[in-house]
């Protein structure tokens, strides 16, 4: 027996995974974040070997194929990562009686609803990425009754590639940028997602009767991509960093291989009621990311 609580984190090199590893966990909690080479989520033998080596008390699956446009042509790879991997994790976690927390996406919705989406609203992905993530959701929910699917959106951080860092990079060379203004969603800090995952995971480990099912977590408030860009540059300018003028444009003027849903605002009432998690405004979260980039010496 061990006095340590071991938690498997997949996708440890991604935005959310990195924040999970940076989070302040209770004493005695040990996170394991093996590389893709060490743990192949599409190979059952690889997953079983990991569990035979370490007595995991829970799994947080933050691994995913997130290249939305490439998924349109690399369908098998997207489904292997986003559906097959979660299915295998659900099977082994169920067999060992441990909870599985699966990170999912707003792209499971078609974006046609006038208002924000609740967890029980009909799904209808309009691209391969969303379809593969929805398949992963279904595999987790069917495969392990002690599971939580956490949908999030518009993930931002001081790490890896994301919209915020792209805007700052482009502003270093261009005085003005044209940014899509007819897609609306909820900008969300990877750090805040990690804190939500931490709270859910620890509760599920401690309480076998902890709530399960699908939850939404995004920072509060909403924005278009152009709104978000303007706030990024306002904050960056206040720090003496790069900035640019933003011209809002329709999606039709910025064609991409994969269609994007026009509205992916998410309601967070359920996670507030069941887990007492109350997201802060996205503007506060973005301000913290900009401040962190300044500390790192990045051009924010």
N, C-alpha and C positions, 0 to 999 in steps of 0.2 A: 504494500500500500504506500501511497505518497501523500504528503500534506500539501502538495501543490495542486493548483487547478490549471489544467492545460487546455488551451483553446487554439484550435487550428484556424488560421486566417489564410484564405486563398486570395490571390491577387494582391499580395503584399507590396508589389512595386507600383501599383496604381495610385491614383489620387486618394481614394478612400482608404486603401490598404496602408499607405504611408501614414495617414493620420491616425489610423487604429494603432499602429506601432508607436506613434509619438504620444498617444493619450496616457493619462495617469490612471493606471489600473490598480486595484487594491493589492496589498501585499499578499504574496502567495499565488497570484495569477501569472501564468507564464504563457506568452503568445508564441506560436510557432508559425512562421511565414515562409515555407519552403519555396524555392524558385520553381519555375515551370519545368526545368530540367530534373529537379528532385521529386516533383510531384506532378504527374500527368493526369489531369482531371478527366481525360477521355479514356483512360485505361483503368479498368476495375482493379487489376492486380496492383497497380501503383498506389491506388487509394487504400486498398486493404493492407498493404505493407506498411503504410504510414500509421494506420490505426493499431496494427500489431506491435509497432515500436513504441507508441505513446498512448496512454489512456486519456484521450481527449474527452473533456466534459461538454464541449460544444464546438460547433463549426460555424464560422462566418464566411460565407462565400461571396467575396467581393471581386472575384475573377470574372472577366467577361470579354467577349469580342465587342469592341465599342466603335469600330470603324464603320460608321453608318453607311457611307457610300460604297465602300469596298464590299460590304455584305451583299449588295445587289448582284454581284458577279461571283463572289466566293461563298455561295450559299452553304455548302457542306461544312466549311470551316466555321462559319457563324453558328450553325446549329450544333456542331460538335462542342464548341465552347459554351454556348448559352443554353443549350437544352440537354445534351447528353451528359455533360459534366454534372449539372445539378441533379439529374436523375440518378446517377451513380452515387452521389453524396447522400441523397435522400434515402436510398436503399440501405447503405451501410450505417448511417446514423440511426435510422429506425431500428435496424437489427441490434444495435448496441444501446438503444434507449437514450440517446442524447439529442438535444435540440439542434436544429439547423436554421440559420438565419441567412436568407437569400436576398441579395441586393438586386432590385429590378428598376424599371424605367417608366417614365411617362409615355414613352413611345408605344406602349400597348394600346393606347387610345388613338382614335382616328382624328381627333382634333376638331370635330364638327359641333360639339356641344357648345351652346352659347356661354355657359357658366363654368365654374370650376368642377373638376371631376371628383366624385366620391369613390371609395374603394369598390362599391358594388355596382357602379355604372357599367354598362355593356362595354366590353373591349372590342377592338377592331383595328389592329395595326395595319398601316398602309405601306409598310416596307419590310424587307427581310429581317433587318435588325430587330424591329419591334416584334415580328412574328417569332423569331428565335427566342427572345426574352420571355414572351408569353408562354411558349412551350416549356421553358425552364420553370416558370412560375407554376404551371400545371403539374409538372413532374414533381416539384417539391411538395406541393400541397397534397397530391395523391400519394406520394411516396413516404412521407413522414408526418403523422398527425401533430407531432411536437415541432412545428415549424412556423416561422414568420417570414413573409415576403415583404420587404420594405422597398416600396417604389419611391424613387427620387427623381430629380430633374436638374438640368442646367448646372452641372457640377463645376465648381470653381475652387482653386486653391493656389498657393504659391509654388506648387510642384507640378511637374509633368506638363503636358500640353492641354490647354483649355482656352476658352474664349477670352477670358481676361488677359492672359499672357499674350495671346495672339494680337489683341487690340494694342497693347503696349508696344509690342514688337513692331507692328505696322506704323504706329504713330511716331516711332523714332525716325522714320524716313518720309512720312507723308503728312502734310498739314491738314488734309481733309480725307475722310473715309466715308464710303457709302455702305450703310448697314441696314439689313432687313428690318422693317418696322411693322409688318403685319403678322408676325408670329408672336404669341404671348405665352409667357410661362412664369416660373418662379425660380430666379437665380438662387443657388444653394451652395453653402460652404461645405467642402469635403470634411473639414474639421467638425462641423456641427452634425453631419451625417454619422461620423465616427462616434461622437458622443451618444447619439441616439442608439446606434448599434450596441455600444458598450452597455448602456442601461438595459436594453432589451435582453442581451445575452446573459448578463449577471442575474437578472430576474428569472429567466428561464432555467438557469442552472440551479438557483436556490429554491425555486417553486415549480414542482412538476405540473401544477395546475395553472401556471401562468397563461395569459391569453395567447392564442395563436391566430393565424390567418393572415390576411393582407392588410398592410398599413401604408399610409402615405407619410413621407417626411420631406418637407421642403421648407426653406426659410419663408417667413410670412411676407405678404405683399406680392405684387406682380409687376411685370415689365415686358416690353418688347426688347428684342436684341439691340435696337437702336437706343432705347431708354437705358439699358444696361451699359452700353458703350459710353453714353454721355456721363453717367455717374462714375464710371471708371476713370474717365479723363478729368472730371471735376475733382475727384479725390487725388489723383496723381498730380494734377497741377497744384493743388494745395500743399503738396509735399515737395514742390519744386521739380516734379518729374515731367515726363513726356505727356503731351496731350495733342488732340486733334479735333477739328470741327467734324460733326457727324451729320450726314445727310441721310434721312430715312428713305428707304426704297421698298417697293413691293417685292415679294418673293419671286415674281415673274422676271425681275431684272437680275436675279442671282440664281440661275438654274443649277441644280445639283443632280447627280445620278439618282439619289433617293429623295422621294418627297418627304417634306417635314410637316407634321401636324400643325395647324394654325393656332390651336389653343391647347395647351397642356397644363393649365393651372390645376393644382391639386389641393383638395381639402385635407386638413390635418386634424379634424375633430376626433377621429377614432383613436389616434395615438395619444392625444391629450387625455381622453377619457380612460383608456385602458392602462396607459403607462405613465401618465402625468408628465408627458414630454410636450413642452410648449415652445415651438420654434421662435427665434428672434427675427426681427426684420432683416430682409436681404441686404438693405443698405448698410446696416451695422456689420454684417458678415463681410461684405466687400471691402469696407473700410479697414477691417482687421487684416485682410489679405494684402491690400495695398501697403499697409504699415509693415507687414512682415517682409514684403519684397524690398522695401526701402532699407530695412535692417540688413537684409542680405546683400545690399548694394546693387540690386537689379534696377533696370530703368523704369521705375514706377513713379 
